[in-house]
Amino acid sequence: MTIGLTGARGVLGRRLVEVLDARGTRVAPFDGDVRDAAALAEWATGCERIVHAAAIVPTIQVKEGTGTAIAVNVAGTANVATAAASAGVPLTYISTSHVYASSDSALPEDAPVHPVSLYGLTKWQGEQWVNQLAPAPLVVRLFSYFDSRQAASFLVPALYRRVREAPKGAELPLYGYGSIRDMADARWLSERLADLIQSGASGTLNLGTGVGTSIATVAARLALAVGRDDISWTPADDHPGDTLVADVTAVSRAVEMPAFDLDAAFRAFVADSAS
């Protein structure tokens, strides 16, 4: 099988290519701009399935360049869906948990959609175009993930830098201290994503670990992985925090969902970051 992949140079895309290559699946990256409908249409004819992972992701970048983000995340997604439909190949669209509002309980796929960021809004609009244009697509709403290849502005790389640079016995302020996230690494998510793609599943599925971890706990466990047991963390503001955790009931019916080991993933992240 030849799987066409947009966003193959992104963090998740690169991990997904590694996983599919290891399974002997040929990946045909789309190296152009998803705003180029003609180029997409030509590329799609050589694919047996398409995975659309290309997007402008950082919320600040989306806010500062809203027009470009809409052109890429919304119109570009419509172009990909049109190309897949014209070529007669199934489409998997990588969406995000940012389409949901905070919830004290794990979020099922039919939870109310209420994007709280412009990034989440563009991804939700992308979902709507995919469901209108592509026959029986698979929409995967990914929850939080980290990777050593992420930009320094993302949560775990930013925390890692602060831990490395902190003086002995430091007490560090932490924004989002009480927020809870469903946290995995890009390797684990890419394995599960590859399972879903190859299963032929369709519909909308949440993909995460199903386990919530506070940002304060994330910071503390990352510090331990670095070998820093002398650091403490304190809330940087009075915000009570929000919660985004996946209900994995539906995805567990489609593929096997092994437990995720956050501490082992942090140790791997530290080793990769140090190399």
Backbone as a ProteinNet text record, in pm:
[ID]
protein_1_A
[PRIMARY]
MTIGLTGARGVLGRRLVEVLDARGTRVAPFDGDVRDAAALAEWATGCERIVHAAAIVPTIQVKEGTGTAIAVNVAGTANVATAAASAGVPLTYISTSHVYASSDSALPEDAPVHPVSLYGLTKWQGEQWVNQLAPAPLVVRLFSYFDSRQAASFLVPALYRRVREAPKGAELPLYGYGSIRDMADARWLSERLADLIQSGASGTLNLGTGVGTSIATVAARLALAVGRDDISWTPADDHPGDTLVADVTAVSRAVEMPAFDLDAAFRAFVADSAS
[TERTIARY]
83.8	0	87.3	46.6	112.9	24.6	77.6	4.6	60.5	-23.8	15.6	4.5	103.5	106.9	141	51.9	86.4	144	230.3	290.2	396.5	459.9	559.2	684.5	705.5	824.1	794.5	669.5	634.5	674.1	658.2	698.2	623.6	490.7	412.3	432.9	438.5	457.4	584.8	693.2	821.4	815.9	753.3	738.1	650.1	543.9	455.3	527.3	609.4	688.6	780	843.3	931.5	855.1	735.8	655.6	613.2	561.9	514.3	628.9	743.6	861.3	900.6	898.3	935.7	838.8	715.8	615.7	615.9	704.8	713.5	608.9	550.8	448.6	512.9	490.6	548.2	473.5	549.1	491.3	528.8	429	451.5	422	524.8	500.4	454.5	366.9	333.1	425.8	513.2	616	576	454.3	411.7	334	256.3	175.1	29.5	-37	-174.3	-271.2	-225.2	-310.1	-309.6	-223.9	-211.9	-297.9	-422.3	-517.9	-476	-418.7	-378.9	-267.4	-169.7	-59.2	-109.3	-202.2	-260.2	-334	-410.9	-488.7	-397.6	-287.1	-193	-126.9	-85.9	-20.2	-114.5	-239.3	-334.4	-358.2	-340.8	-367.7	-269.5	-154.5	-57.7	-66.7	-171.9	-186.2	-302.5	-291.3	-401.7	-478.6	-418.3	-481.2	-406.6	-477.6	-414.1	-432.4	-325	-328	-291.8	-381.2	-360.8	-320.9	-189.9	-137.2	-80.8	-76.5	-18.7	-110.6	-52.4	-130.5	-36.1	-86.1	-19	-71.8	18.4	-24.5	-10.6	103	115.9	3.2	-63.8	-180.2	-143.7	-25.6	16.2	35.7	95.5	117.4	-14.4	-112.5	-245.3	-310.1	-298	-359.3	-295.6	-163.9	-93.3	-104.1	-130.5	-143.4	-270.7	-382.8	-511.3	-545.5	-520.8	-554.3	-477.5	-349.3	-268.2	-313.8	-345.4	-390.4	-520.7	-611.3	-736.9	-709.2	-619.8	-587.4	-526.3	-442.6	-376.3	-464.7	-511.7	-582.4	-724.5	-787.1	-926	-933.1	-894.4	-901.7	-807.3	-688.2	-594.9	-651.1	-719.8	-783.3	-894	-972	-1074.5	-1010.4	-893.7	-822.9	-780.3	-728.3	-685.7	-804.9	-915.1	-1034.2	-1088.5	-1086.5	-1131.9	-1042.2	-910.2	-816.2	-836.1	-856.3	-878.3	-1007.1	-1112.5	-1240	-1229.9	-1161.2	-1147.9	-1066	-965.5	-881.8	-946.4	-1053.6	-1123.5	-1047.4	-971.5	-892.4	-940.4	-933.7	-978	-888.4	-947.6	-875.5	-880.1	-763.7	-753.8	-712.2	-789.7	-761.7	-718.6	-602.7	-551.9	-606.8	-698.5	-756.6	-700	-769.8	-713.4	-817.8	-773.5	-861.8	-898.4	-830	-859.8	-997.7	-1066.1	-1203.6	-1300.1	-1257.1	-1343.8	-1320.8	-1423	-1406	-1358.5	-1305.8	-1262.1	-1378.1	-1345.1	-1446.6	-1384.7	-1457.8	-1406.1	-1404.4	-1477.7	-1479.4	-1414.7	-1373.4	-1310.5	-1405.8	-1351	-1432	-1456.9	-1583.6	-1616.2	-1628.5	-1639.8	-1645.2	-1769.4	-1875.7	-1997.2	-2008.2	-1898.7	-1897.3	-1918.1	-1975	-1998	-1868.2	-1876.1	-1760.9	-1765.6	-1657.2	-1651.3	-1505.3	-1446.2	-1305.2	-1280	-1176.7	-1145.6	-1026	-972.2	-862.5	-892	-828.4	-845.1	-788.5	-682.1	-628.7	-736.2	-799.3	-904.6	-1018.5	-1051.9	-1159	-1122.2	-997.8	-958.7	-961.3	-924.2	-926.3	-1069.1	-1158	-1298.5	-1359.8	-1327.8	-1376.7	-1319.6	-1193.8	-1134.9	-1211	-1248.9	-1328.7	-1457.7	-1523.2	-1650.6	-1633	-1526.6	-1501.2	-1468.4	-1389.5	-1355.2	-1481	-1568.3	-1689.4	-1787	-1779.5	-1864.6	-1808.3	-1677.3	-1616.3	-1560.1	-1515.4	-1449.8	-1545.1	-1553.4	-1642.7	-1585.9	-1666.1	-1631.4	-1490.6	-1458	-1323.7	-1303.5	-1177.7	-1141.4	-1088.3	-1152.9	-1109.1	-1054.9	-927.8	-862.7	-832.2	-895.1	-870.9	-760.9	-639.6	-525.6	-528.2	-492.3	-476.3	-328.2	-288.7	-156.3	-42.5	62.9	181.6	306.8	420.4	548.6	651.9	759.9	866.6	990.7	1106.7	1231.4	1249.4	1174.4	1185.8	1092.6	1007.9	918.4	996.6	936.1	996.3	1003	1096.5	1120.8	1002.1	907.5	791.7	686.5	693.1	594	620.3	517.3	519.5	640.5	657	762.5	902.4	929.4	1061.2	1089.9	987.5	1007.7	1038.2	966.6	993.2	1132.6	1170.4	1302.3	1413	1398.4	1499.3	1504.8	1390.2	1387.6	1451	1422.9	1482	1634	1679.4	1823.5	1895	1829.4	1893.8	1871.7	1783.6	1748	1862.6	1884.9	1985.8	1940.5	2033.1	2001.5	1901.3	1799.2	1697.6	1597.7	1587.4	1500.9	1353	1278.1	1131.1	1083.1	1022.9	992	842	802.7	660.6	616.1	491.9	443	302.6	287.7	155.3	82.5	-48.2	-125.1	-104.4	-56.4	-19.1	-126.5	-252.4	-359.6	-430.9	-391.7	-454.9	-417.9	-507.9	-488.1	-493.2	-395.6	-386.1	-369	-414.8	-394	-263.4	-154.8	-20.4	45.1	88.6	164	281.6	368.1	473.3	436.8	502.8	467.7	494.7	593.2	620.3	500.6	451.2	338.9	215	186.5	69.3	81.6	201.5	220.8	197.9	237.6	210.2	60	-11.4	-157.5	-224.5	-173.3	-228.1	-207.3	-88.3	-61.6	-156	-181.4	-276.6	-414.4	-458.1	-589.4	-595.7	-493.3	-490.4	-497.8	-420.3	-414	-533.8	-612.8	-732.6	-848.1	-840.4	-950.9	-1067.6	-1045.5	-1152.5	-1199.2	-1322.8	-1377	-1456.5	-1502.3	-1573.1	-1478.2	-1522.8	-1443.1	-1401.6	-1270.8	-1218.3	-1122.2	-1134.2	-1036.5	-917.7	-796.8	-676.9	-590.1	-582.3	-498.9	-477.5	-423.4	-397.7	-517.9	-609.7	-722.2	-688.2	-566.2	-520.1	-487.7	-538.3	-511.1	-396.3	-309.2	-195.7	-188.9	-176.4	-169.2	-37.2	-38.3	84.5	190.7	148.4	243.8	311.7	235.4	292.7	381.5	340.6	424.9	561.2	559.5	684.9	771.1	710.1	786.5	845.8	768.3	818.1	923.3	910.8	1014.6	1144.6	1133.5	1252.3	1323.7	1247.8	1309.4	1379.9	1321.1	1384.7	1516.9	1526.7	1650.6	1751.8	1702.9	1790	1788.4	1681.2	1669.5	1557	1592.7	1492.6	1492.9	1567	1579.8	1488.8	1412.5	1329.7	1186.9	1127.1	985.3	913.7	782.3	702	590.5	554.5	449	360.2	230.1	142.1	186.6	185.2	226	108.9	-13.6	-131.6	-243.3	-359.5	-472.9	-570.7	-534.7	-624.9	-645.6	-771.8	-796.6	-753	-730.4	-687.9	-804.3	-774.2	-877.3	-833.9	-925.4	-901.6	-940.5	-848.9	-876	-818	-906.3	-865.6	-956.5	-899.1	-975.6	-1049.6	-1173.7	-1244.3	-1203.5	-1132.6	-1075.5	-1160.8	-1284.8	-1371.9	-1387.3	-1416.5	-1442.4	-1316.6	-1204.3	-1082	-1033.3	-1062	-1019.6	-1095.5	-1211.6	-1285.7	-1227.2	-1153.8	-1097.4	-957.8	-874.5	-736.8	-698.6	-593.2	-540.8	-476.9	-501.8	-450.5	-365.9	-238.6	-151.9	-133.8	-104.3	-83.2	38.2	30.4	140.4	220.4	353.1	442.9	504.6	450.1	495.3	640.2	678	814.4	917.4	887.8	979.4	988.7	875.6	876.3	957.6	949	1031	1180	1214.5	1355.5	1405.2	1322.1	1359.5	1370.5	1278.4	1283.2	1412.7	1452.2	1575.5	1697	1698.1	1810.6	1820.2	1705.1	1704.2	1747.1	1701.3	1731.2	1878.3	1940.1	2080.5	2175.4	2125.1	2212.7	2234.2
-120	0	125	223	352.5	453.2	509.1	607.3	745.4	831.8	969.9	1048.8	1132.3	1204.8	1350.7	1439.1	1580.9	1608.3	1708	1738.5	1639.4	1573.5	1470.3	1526.9	1658.7	1720.2	1773.4	1765.6	1810.2	1708.2	1743.3	1655	1522.7	1528.7	1405.1	1333.4	1409.2	1348.1	1267.2	1320.7	1249.5	1122	1127.7	1006.6	903.6	950	857.4	790.5	866	807.3	698.4	723.5	623.2	495.1	510.8	394.2	316.4	385	317.3	253.2	321.3	261.9	132.1	132.3	12.6	-102.1	-69.1	-172.1	-213.8	-156.2	-191.3	-125.1	-15.5	56.9	175.1	185.9	295.9	424.7	530.7	662.7	756	821.9	919.8	1058.5	1132.4	1264.6	1363.2	1454.3	1566.1	1680.2	1717.6	1816.9	1959.1	1974.9	2107.9	2181.4	2278.9	2363.4	2318.2	2288.3	2238	2342.2	2464.4	2564.4	2547.5	2457.5	2430.3	2308.9	2334.8	2227.2	2139	2197.6	2119.6	2022.4	2067.5	1979.5	1865.4	1895.8	1791.4	1686.9	1732.8	1641.1	1545.3	1595.4	1510.4	1409.1	1455.3	1368	1258	1291	1196.4	1074.2	1087.1	974.1	859.3	886.5	780.4	719.6	754.4	707.8	610	520.5	429.3	472.1	557.7	622.7	752.4	853.3	982	1016.2	1061.8	1112.1	1260.2	1342.4	1487.7	1538.1	1563.9	1611.4	1752.4	1810.3	1944.2	2048.4	2138.4	2245.8	2346.5	2467.3	2565.7	2542.9	2505.2	2456.2	2555.8	2621.4	2704.1	2805.1	2809	2896.2	3043.2	3082	3221.3	3252.4	3158.1	3179.2	3189.9	3108.9	3116.2	3250.2	3296.6	3423.5	3540.6	3535.2	3646.9	3644.2	3528.6	3516.9	3443.7	3499.1	3429.1	3398.9	3494.4	3472.3	3355	3348.2	3237.1	3105.8	3108.6	2987.5	2935.7	3025.1	2982.8	2924.8	2988.9	2940.6	2801.2	2774.7	2644.1	2541	2574.9	2477.2	2448.9	2546.2	2527.6	2505	2605.9	2590.1	2479.8	2472	2366.2	2228.1	2215.9	2087.6	2053.7	2153.6	2129.9	2082.8	2139.5	2094.7	1948.9	1910.2	1771.3	1676.9	1714.9	1630.3	1615.8	1723.8	1719.2	1628.7	1639.1	1556	1408.7	1377.2	1237.8	1183.3	1264.4	1220.8	1198.7	1289.4	1276.8	1153.7	1121.5	1004.6	875.8	888	769.6	696	771.4	706.7	753.6	666.7	705.8	814.9	897.8	1008.8	998.8	1017.6	1034.2	1177.9	1247.1	1387.4	1396.4	1456.7	1472.3	1601.9	1588.1	1703.3	1711.2	1775.5	1808.3	1813.4	1790	1805.4	1950.8	2043.1	2185.8	2221.7	2128	2156.9	2152.7	2092.1	2078.9	2192.5	2216.2	2299.9	2212.9	2277.4	2205.5	2126.3	2007.9	1924	1849.7	1842.1	1771.3	1620.9	1572.1	1428.4	1403.8	1278.3	1243.3	1271.5	1319.4	1368.2	1258.5	1220.2	1129.4	1207.5	1136.4	1201.5	1287.2	1258	1338	1449.6	1479.5	1593.5	1722.3	1825.1	1950.6	2008.2	2055.7	2120.7	2269.1	2319.6	2461.3	2504.8	2530.6	2569.4	2697.1	2693.7	2811.3	2888.1	2843.3	2914.6	2920.1	3013.2	3021.1	2895.7	2841.2	2715.5	2606.2	2589.5	2488.8	2513.5	2640.8	2673.8	2634	2660.5	2622.6	2471.6	2397.8	2251.4	2198.1	2258.1	2217.8	2247.7	2364.3	2395.8	2298.8	2258.7	2157.6	2026.7	1986.8	1864.5	1872.4	1986	2000.6	1985.1	2043.3	2028.8	1883.4	1819.2	1678.6	1592.5	1612.5	1530.8	1560.8	1680.3	1714.3	1662	1660.9	1636.8	1496.9	1433	1302.2	1191	1083	972.4	892.8	876.1	794.2	821.2	946.2	976.1	928	920.4	898.7	1031	1084.8	1207.9	1169.9	1200.4	1163.9	1290.2	1303.3	1417.8	1381.5	1430.9	1401.7	1487.8	1426	1501	1538.7	1591.1	1653.4	1554.4	1602.6	1518.8	1605.4	1539.2	1609.5	1528.8	1597.2	1533.1	1621.1	1558.8	1635.1	1724.3	1698.3	1778.4	1900	1912.6	2027.3	2155.9	2265.2	2396.6	2423.6	2508.3	2537.1	2603.3	2656	2722.4	2624.5	2498.1	2400.2	2360.4	2306.5	2287.2	2209.7	2085.6	2001.4	2050.9	2087.8	2146.1	2272.1	2356	2478.1	2443.5	2346.6	2303.3	2242.2	2163.9	2100.1	2205.2	2309.8	2416.1	2484.2	2510.1	2576.2	2488.5	2359.5	2267.5	2263.2	2254.9	2248.6	2373.8	2489.1	2616.2	2661.5	2593.5	2638.5	2618	2714.6	2695.4	2589.8	2536.7	2433	2485.9	2403	2439	2542	2562.1	2666.7	2636.7	2743.4	2736.6	2812.5	2741.7	2800.6	2825.9	2945	2971.6	2895	2848.6	2764	2806.3	2856.3	2886.8	2756.1	2755.8	2634.6	2527.4	2565.7	2472	2366	2409.1	2315.7	2255.5	2293.9	2237.6	2090.8	2015	1870.6	1836.5	1760.4	1721.9	1570.6	1519.2	1380.3	1380.1	1339.7	1362.5	1232.9	1232.7	1119.9	1176.6	1089.4	1138.1	1104.8	1171.9	1157.2	1016.1	946.7	808.7	718.7	724.3	638.6	672.5	801.2	840.2	797.4	804.7	764.8	615.4	535.5	391.1	365.2	432.1	412.5	467.8	579	638.2	545.4	486.5	391.1	271.4	225.1	115.2	153.1	274.7	320.1	330.3	389.2	406.1	271.1	176.6	45.2	-42.4	-3.1	-80.9	-53.4	58	95.4	159.1	204.4	267.2	396.3	434.2	561.3	625.6	748	820.9	910.8	960.8	1049.9	976.9	979.6	910.1	1000.1	1000.4	1066	974.7	1031.5	950.3	1014.1	948.2	989.2	870.2	894.5	785.1	753.2	850.3	833.4	865.4	915	946.2	1094.5	1160.9	1302.7	1325	1418.1	1453.4	1604.8	1656	1801	1853.1	1978.3	2040.2	2043.6	2063.7	2061.3	1924.5	1818.2	1683.6	1656.9	1704.3	1691.8	1755.9	1876.8	1947.4	1871.6	1821.8	1751.7	1621.5	1546.5	1417.9	1437.4	1543.4	1574.5	1611.6	1691.8	1730.3	1606.5	1509.6	1386.4	1310.1	1311.7	1244.8	1311.4	1441.6	1515.6	1490.2	1438.2	1415.6	1529.9	1612.1	1726.7	1702.8	1654.7	1636.5	1751.9	1857.9	1973.2	2089	2073.3	2182.6	2169.6	2283.1	2285.7	2384	2368.3	2448.8	2516.6	2635.4	2712	2776.3	2790	2851.8	2993.8	3025.8	3158.6	3255.6	3203.8	3290.5	3223.6	3288.9	3237.5	3157.8	3131.6	3056.6	2915.4	2870.8	2738.4	2622.7	2650.4	2544.3	2484.2	2418.3	2351.1	2207.3	2128.6	1984.8	1937.2	1865.9	1800.8	1659.9	1561.4	1421.1	1340.1	1248.2	1168.9	1054.4	1036.5	911.5	817.8	710.4	623.5	499.1	501.5	385.1	349.4	449.3	422.1	376.7	445.1	408.4	270.4	232.4	101.3	-11.9	19.7	-81.3	-100.3	1.1	-4.5	-65.5	-32.2	-82.4	-108.6	-186.9	-212.1	-84	-54.8	66.5	29.6	1.2	-32.6	86.4	58.5	165.4	248.9	377.5	468.6	494.3	484.5	505.3	644.4	741.7	879.6	895.5	828	844	788.7	674	619	711.7	771.3	864.2	989	1037.8	1152.7	1118.4	997.9	958.6	953.6	903	899.7	1040.9	1128.1	1268.3	1333.8	1313.3	1373.1	1319.6	1187.9	1129.3	1184.9	1198.3	1252.6	1399.4	1475.1	1617.9	1643.1	1551.5	1567.8	1522.9	1447.1	1390.8	1490.1
0	0	0	-77.4	-78	-4.8	104.4	182.4	151.5	100.8	77.7	206.6	233.6	360.1	337.3	380.6	386.8	525.2	534.1	663.6	705.2	608.9	641.1	706	691.8	753.9	894.5	937.1	1071.6	1176.2	1302	1412.5	1405.7	1401.5	1397.2	1265.1	1155.4	1024.5	1016	1069.2	1065.5	1148.1	1263.8	1345.2	1274.7	1209.9	1139.6	1023.2	951.2	843	897.2	1010.9	1071.7	1104.3	1160.7	1197.8	1074	973.9	853.3	776.9	770	705.8	774.7	908.3	984.2	960.3	921.9	893.1	746.3	669.2	528.1	441.3	489.4	413.7	342.1	213	136	164.4	189	213.1	98.4	43.1	-63.5	-7.3	39.2	96.2	-11.1	28.5	-58.1	-19.9	-111	-79.8	-118.1	-167.9	-210.6	-104.1	-148.7	-62.3	-76.8	35.5	27.1	-27.5	-45.8	-111.1	-262.7	-313.5	-457.1	-492	-530	-555.4	-672.4	-775.5	-892.6	-858.7	-782.2	-742.7	-654.7	-566.5	-481.5	-563.9	-662.1	-744.6	-819.7	-872.3	-944.5	-851.1	-734.5	-636.4	-586.8	-563.3	-504.6	-591.6	-722.1	-811.4	-790.4	-727.8	-703.4	-564.9	-489.4	-351	-338.2	-240.7	-210.6	-85.7	-7.2	108.6	132.3	179.1	207.4	354.7	416.3	553.6	548.3	599.4	594.5	732.1	748.6	876.8	868.2	748.6	732.4	795.9	874.6	936.5	999.6	1016.3	1100.7	1241.8	1333.1	1464.3	1577.9	1599.1	1719.2	1730.5	1845.2	1860.4	1841.5	1885.3	1867.2	1719.5	1646.7	1503.5	1429.2	1467.9	1405.3	1435.6	1559.4	1598.2	1525.4	1509.9	1446.4	1293.8	1237.6	1092.5	1055.9	1099.2	1085	939.6	850.2	709.3	650.9	679.8	631.1	693.2	823.3	891.1	830.5	797.6	734.4	596.1	522.2	387.8	391.5	491.6	501.5	571.6	692.2	774.8	729.1	664.6	621.5	470.2	392.3	246	198.5	257.7	219.8	249.4	363.5	396.9	297.7	255.9	153.7	23.3	-9	-130.3	-119.6	-3.6	15.3	6.5	71.7	68.8	-72.8	-149.4	-288.7	-371.7	-351.3	-425.9	-393.1	-264.9	-225.6	-286.5	-282.4	-338.3	-489	-559.3	-704.6	-742.6	-658.8	-686.2	-637.3	-560.1	-510.2	-401.7	-317.4	-212.1	-75.3	25.5	160.1	219.4	304.2	365.3	517	578.4	723.5	750.9	832.4	865.5	1010.8	1034.4	1170	1228.3	1322.4	1389.3	1531.2	1620.8	1750.6	1860.5	1983.4	2099.8	2123.9	2056.2	2072	2016.3	1952.1	1908.9	2027.2	2140.5	2256.9	2356.7	2437.8	2555.6	2670.3	2774	2893.5	2953.3	3006.1	3069.1	3187.1	3298.1	3415.4	3395.8	3296.8	3267.6	3132.1	3108.9	2982	2866.9	2756.3	2644.2	2541.7	2520.5	2410.1	2280	2171.6	2040.7	2021	2094.3	2078.1	2182.1	2250.8	2342.6	2262.9	2324.2	2251.5	2195.4	2072.4	2009.1	2040.6	2096.2	2132.8	2133.5	2016.5	2011.2	2091	2173.3	2254.2	2197.8	2085.9	2019.2	1870.2	1801.2	1656.4	1588.6	1644.8	1591	1595.9	1712.8	1725.2	1628.9	1608.1	1514.4	1372.3	1330.4	1193.7	1175.3	1279.3	1267.2	1264.4	1339.5	1337.3	1200.5	1145	1011.6	908.4	927.7	840.3	847.5	968.3	984.5	903.4	909.9	839.6	689.2	634.1	491.1	455.5	538.3	513.5	510.5	607.7	614.3	501.3	444.5	330.8	198.5	184.7	54.3	34.3	141.6	128.2	170.1	93	129.4	246.9	353.3	469.7	522.3	555.7	604.6	748.3	787.8	927.9	981.4	1083	1148.9	1285.9	1309.4	1435.4	1514.1	1629.3	1716.5	1816.1	1788.3	1873.7	1998.8	2111.9	2235.2	2250.2	2362.6	2376.8	2354.1	2289.1	2272.2	2274	2295.4	2300.1	2222.4	2185.8	2109.9	2118.2	2113.5	2119.1	1997.2	1889.2	1767.7	1767.6	1869.1	1875	1898.1	1855	1879.3	2029.2	2067.1	2208.8	2277.3	2200.9	2259.4	2309.8	2268.8	2312.9	2457.7	2524.1	2667.9	2718.2	2674.6	2731.5	2694.1	2568.2	2540.7	2622	2643.2	2722.4	2867.8	2924.1	3061	3072.6	2973.8	2974.4	2980.7	2900.4	2901.1	3037.7	3096.9	3227.1	3335.6	3329.8	3427.7	3412.4	3288.9	3264.9	3314.8	3302	3333.6	3477.8	3552.1	3686.8	3785.2	3874	3979	4079.1	4153.1	4251	4353.4	4381.8	4479.6	4431.9	4301.6	4247.6	4272.1	4294.8	4297.1	4175.1	4079.7	3949.8	3935.1	3889.1	3861.5	3737.7	3740.1	3630.6	3591	3468.3	3415.2	3381.2	3402.9	3377.2	3481.9	3598.9	3705.6	3729.7	3738.6	3770.9	3650.5	3530.5	3410.4	3395.9	3338.3	3322.2	3174.3	3130.6	2990.6	2975.7	2864.1	2822.9	2744.4	2808	2755.5	2708.4	2583	2526.7	2449.8	2402	2312.5	2168.5	2075.5	1934.4	1883.8	1942	1899.9	1928.1	2051.6	2091.3	2009.6	1993.8	1916	1770.8	1715	1575.2	1555.8	1654.1	1647.4	1645.5	1733.4	1739.4	1613.2	1564	1442.6	1323.5	1313.9	1205.6	1215.5	1338.1	1356.2	1302.1	1334.1	1288.4	1136.9	1077.6	932.5	864.3	913.3	849	882	983.6	1017.4	922.7	849.4	761.3	834.3	957.5	1036	969.3	998.4	950.1	1062.9	1040.3	1143.7	1220.8	1333.8	1417.3	1543.6	1573.9	1690.9	1767.3	1898.8	1983.8	2004	1998.6	2018.7	2126.1	2239.1	2350.4	2440.4	2557.8	2651.2	2737.4	2751.6	2842.2	2986.1	3009.7	3145	3153.4	3254.2	3273.7	3370.7	3337	3422.4	3433.5	3554.8	3571.4	3515.9	3472.6	3422.3	3531.9	3657.1	3767.8	3778.1	3760.6	3766.3	3645.8	3529.7	3409.7	3435.9	3490.5	3516.9	3616.9	3723.8	3827.1	3774.4	3696.2	3645.9	3537.6	3458.5	3361.2	3433	3540.1	3615.6	3669.6	3718.8	3768.5	3657.2	3537.3	3423.5	3387.6	3412.5	3387.8	3499.8	3613.1	3727	3826.6	3821.2	3910.7	4011.3	4129.8	4234.5	4333.6	4300	4389.2	4351.3	4242.3	4190.3	4242.1	4277.3	4312.1	4220.5	4211.1	4118.9	4195.5	4153.8	4219.1	4113.2	4137.9	4037.1	4003.6	3874.5	3830.2	3824.3	3836.7	3833.8	3912.4	3915.6	3992.8	3907.8	3782.6	3694.3	3749.2	3761.5	3819.5	3730.6	3604.3	3512.7	3437.4	3327.1	3248.5	3223.3	3168.2	3154	3015.4	2949.7	2821.1	2826.2	2843.1	2850.3	2758.8	2684.3	2587.8	2654.7	2615.5	2640.5	2526.6	2559.8	2456.1	2430.9	2475.2	2456.8	2309.4	2226.5	2085.1	2012.5	2035.1	1963.9	2008.6	2133.3	2182.6	2115	2059.2	1982.7	1842.8	1795.9	1660.8	1658.3	1757.9	1763.6	1908	1924.9	2058.8	2113.3	2240.7	2303.2	2425.5	2405.1	2519.2	2611.9	2737.4	2834.4	2794.5	2822.6	2792.5	2918.9	2909.6	3023.5	3011.9	3086	3075.1	3120.8	3227.1	3278.2	3180.4	3119.5	3019.3	2898.8	2860.8	2747.4	2779.7	2902.6	2942.5	2940.2	2983	2979.1	2834.9	2744.5	2602.4	2547	2587.1	2542.9	2587.3	2710.9	2763.2	2688.1	2663.5	2590.2	2448.1	2381.7	2246.3	2246.2	2344.1	2350.2	2378.9	2452	2488.6	2379.6	2282.4	2178.5	2063.6
[MASK]
+++++++++++++++++++++++++++++++++++++++++++++++++++++++++++++++++++++++++++++++++++++++++++++++++++++++++++++++++++++++++++++++++++++++++++++++++++++++++++++++++++++++++++++++++++++++++++++++++++++++++++++++++++++++++++++++++++++++++++++++++++++++++++++++++++++++++++++++++++

